[in-house]
Amino acid sequence: MDEQELKRRAHDLDVTVWVGKGGIDSVVDELNDQLANENLIKVKFLRAARAGDPTEEKAADLADRVNGQLIETRGHTAVIYR
């Protein structure tokens, strides 16, 4: 599936993973579980999780940790595919 098609599919998805003050480490297992069932997941990075770092960096790090691909970030929301 190409990146444009993944972006179209992601548009209608709801956020199912929220990264808060616990950081990325606290959601890796949950995201892995969700990616086992669905191959496209939206992740929201709350202010406490960003700690001044760009959302793109945090999202790319999270995607690497779950062996996924970062499809896009919009605002503080990322779409990860596996």
N, C-alpha and C positions, 0 to 999 in steps of 0.2 A: 504494500500500500504506500503511495507516495505521500510526501509531507503535506501537500495541499488538502488531500482527502482526509488525513488525520486531523488537520486543523478544522475542517468542516464538521467532522464527527464530534470533535471536542467542544464545539460551540454550544451544543445543547446539553452537555454534561453538567451535573452538579458537582460542587466541591465535596470530596469524601474524606480528605485528609487535611487536617489543620496542623501547622507547625507553630507551636507556641514557645513559651519561655523554656521548655525542656529541650528545645533545639532539635536538630535533625536526628540525633541519636535516638530520641524517644519515639520516632515514627517509622524508622527503617523496617522493623518487623511488620507493622501494620500495613505499610505500603507494599511490602513483598507479598503478604497474604492477599491483598486486593488485586495485585497484578497477576497473581496466579489464577484468579477468576475472570478478571477483565483486563484487556491489554492496553487500555487507555484510561488514565486517572488524572483528575484535577487536584492540585495541591495548593492550599492557601497559606502564605507566610504572614503570620501576624506580626505586629510591630515588635513585640518582645523577642521574637525569633531572629529578626533581621539585625538588630544591634548595630545599625549603621552600615552594614554590608549590603551591597546590591542584591536584589532578589535573584538576578540571573546567576550570580556566583553560588548562592545557597542552593538554587534549584539544580544547577549543574552538578554540584557536590552530591546532592541527594540522588539524582539520576545515576551517577557513577556507583554509589553504594548499593543500589538495587539492580545493577546491570541493565539499566534502562536507557532510553534515549530521550533527551529533553527536546520536545517538539516546539514549544514556544513559551514565552512568558509575557503576560499582559498585566501591567500594574504589579500587584503582589501575588498573582496567581500563575502557576506553572502547569503545563500539561506534560506528563511523562508517559512514554510508550514502551512496551516490552512484548 
